[in-house]
Amino acid sequence: MDSLTDYLTRLASQTPTPGGGSAATIVGASGAALVAMVARINLENPKRAAQHPLARELAAKADALRARLETARVTDEAAFGAVVAAQALPKGSEAEAAARQSALERALTHAAAEPLHAARLALDVLALAHRSLDIPNRNLASDLGCAAEFAAAALAACAYNVRINHRFMRDAATIASQANELARYERRSAALVQAVRTAVANQLER
């Protein structure tokens, strides 16, 4: 696994991978890490003993989501690499052009499915941040707010990457199915992040 510096150097290079979909998973994983941090700090506080079971659950689930988002980074990069490889296939003859188009459609479908999967993971992180409000701790409100914002931003970034692939796909049924699923995630994300924003703003009032 790259160090953060190595990853950002690759991201800043002229190569097409890693790109936005990959970077989105890093943002989502950062949100998950913050949820886990907030939970573990609360676990150390004896005044919140009644919430320790919830904090323990939140930490474990956040750790699992962070790991899945780290894996999603790798698979997203591989999926886009397959699109690039399909685009490079020969198309001089009618048979070659047909084979290339078929391979490209398969690659694009997978390249859209990967950020869609990552969007679902980001939504799960956001839901955990929202559940973390059940352990009120004003000293950690900013961290929890950041976790929610990162998760929401990761989902929004994933959505861009789903839709860019849809521009080039031809399977209308698959496009519609993925688009409908993505829209559900976006609606839920908007509601959750607004709820967290409101709660955090209240906790940060002097």
N, C-alpha and C positions, 0 to 999 in steps of 0.2 A: 504494500500500500504506500502511495506517495506521501511524503511529508506535505504539509500545507503549502510551504514555499514551492516545492517541486510541482505540486498540482496547479497552483496559480500561475506558475511559469508556463506550464503546458497550455493552460486556459488562455493565456495572453498571446500564444504563438499563432502563426498563420495556418496551422493545421485545423481541419474542421472538427476534430474531436480532441479533447472534450469541448462541448459547447453548452448552450443554455440549459438543456435538459439535465445534463450531468451536474452543472452548477446548482440547479434547483434542488437536487437531492442533498447537496452539502448544506444548503440553507435549512432544509427541512430537518436534517440530522442535527444541526445546531439547536433548533427549537426543541427537539427531543432531549438533547443533552441538558438543556436548561430546565426542562420539566423534571428530569431526574435529579438535578442539583437541588432544586427547590424542595422536592420530596425528601431528599436525604438530610438537608439542613433541618427540616421539620422533624425528622426522625430523631435527631440529636437533642431535641428540645423536650424535656420532661413535662413542661407545661401543656404540651400537645399530645400527651399519651393517649387520649381518647381517639385521636386521629391517626395514630401510628399504623394501624392496619391499612388504612387507605393510603397513607404515604408510602408504605412498603409496596403496595400494589402498583401505585403510580410509578415508582422508581423502576420496578421490574418491567412494566409494560413500555415505559419510555426507553429503557435500555434495548428492549427487543425491537422497537421501531427504529431506533438509531441504527442498529445492525442491519435491518432490512433496507433502510435507505442507503447505507453504505454499499450494500450489494446492488441496489438499484442503480447506483452511479455506474458501476461496471457494466451492467447489462444494457443500460441506456447507451453508453459509448459503443458497445459491440453492435447494438441494433442500428445505430446510425452508420457505423462502419460497413455494415451489410448493404445499406442503401448506396453508399459510395461505390462499393464493389459491383453492385448490380448496374449502376449507371455506366460503369467502365466496360461492360460486356459488349461484344461486337454486335453490330446491327446492319451489316452490309447486305445480307440477303434477307428475304422475307421470313425465312425460318429463324434466322438469327434475331431479327427484330421482334418476332413473336416470343421467342424464348427470353429475350431480354426484358420485354414488357411484363411477362409473367413473373420473372424473378424480381423485377422492380416492385410490382404490386405486392408480392409477398413481403418484401423487405420493408416497404412503406407501411404496410398494415402492422407489422411487428414494431416498427419505429414509432408508430402512434400509440400502440398498446403499452409500450414501456413507460412513457411519461404519464399515461393514464393511470397505470398501476402506482407510480410514484405519487401522483395527485391523491390517490386514495390513502396512501401512507401518511402524506402530509395532513390530510383531513383527520386522520386518527390522532396525530400529534396534537392538532388543534383541539380536538375533543378532550384529550388528556389535560391540556392546559386549562380548559374550561372546568373540568372536574376538580382541578387543583384549587379552585376558588372555595371548595368546601373545607379547605384548611386555611382559614384566614390568617395572614401574616403580612402586615403592612410593610415590614422591612424587606420582604421579598417581592413586593408588588411589581417593581420595575422589571425584575427578572422574568416574572410570569408574563407580564405584558410583552416583553421581547420574544418569549417563546411562542406566544400566540401570533405575533406579527410575523415572525420567521416562518411559521407553519403556513399561514395564509399567503405569504409572499411566495413560498415554494409551490403551493398549489396553483397560484396564478401563473407562475413561470412555467410550470408543467403544462398548463392549458395552452399557452402559446405554442408549445412544442407538439402537442397533439394536433392543433389546428393547422400548423404549417404542413404537416404530413397529409392532412386531409385535402389540401389544395391539389396535391398531385395524385391522389388515389382515384381509382375509377369505380370501386365497389360501393355503390350508393347505400346498400343495406348496412354494410360495416361502418361506413362513415356516420350514418344516422344513429346506429346503436351506440357507437363510441361518443358521439356528440351529446346524446341524451344522458348518458351516464355522467359525462363531464359536467353538464349543466346542473345535475343533481348535486354533485360535489360542490360546485360553486355557490349554489343557493345555501347549502348547509354551512359552508365556510363563512359566507357573509353574515349569517345570523350569529354564529359562534364568536367570530372575532369582534363583532360589535358588542356582544354581551361581556366579553373579557375587557374590552376597552372601557366600557361603562363602569364595571366593577373596579378596575385598576385606577381609573380616574378618581373614583370616590375614595379609594384607599390612600391616594397620594395627596388628597386635600389636606391643607395645614389645619 
